Amino acid sequence: MNQAIRFKLFLMMVLELLIWGAWLPLINGYMQFLHFDDWQRTWVNNAFAVASITAMFFSNQFADRNFAAEKFMAASHLIGGIAILAMFWVKDFWPFFILMLMHSLFYVPTISIANSIAFAHIKDPQKEFGIIRMGGTIGWIAAAWPLFFLLGSKQGVAAQEAKAWIFVLAAVVSFALAACSLTLPHTPPKPAT
């Protein structure tokens, strides 16, 4: 595999996990600031779990067989990015929950699609995938650690309001990954077996 493709796959993984790492560590504190009850925070947190169960069927049974993977990634990150960006302005539970569910339903399938793209374009998975996948770890750390230390320990209304920027960051990265996905090597749909 040439270096340009390897770099694109690595960058795809960095951006893929940076989206998740941007909002997950701080969302519960932000929801407390919004005065969401325990059951409301549970519903928002479980939106990702519901999307994970749904994605298992959707990405494997539908997306992989009907869409070019890189185009699916681009469309999913564009729609999911719009949903998470809207969360920056939303302060009421039901719209917040619906936007998180929408973001999750479009984001979660891209995790396995990103792996499919990587495996489709590497010659020696045992040797090459670990380094490409390490990009995801770097992406998670690049978002989660600085944001947690910069925003997580801050007190006061202004500090809590600043946590809403986690959604803007996640959206910007999601839009960047949508654009980056269109430069990935073509990965055609897999025929049904």
Secondary structure, DSSP 4 states (H G I P E B T S, - for coil): --HHHHHHHHHHHHHHHHHHHHHHHHHHHHHHHTT--HHHHHHHHHHHHHHHHHHHHIIIIIIHHHS-HHHHHHHHHHHHHHHHHHTTT--SHHHHHHHHHHHHHHHHHHHHHHHHHHHHT-S-HHHHHHHHHHHHHHHHHHHHHHHIIIIIT--SHHHHHHTTHHHHHHHHHHHHHHHHHTTSPP-PPPPP-
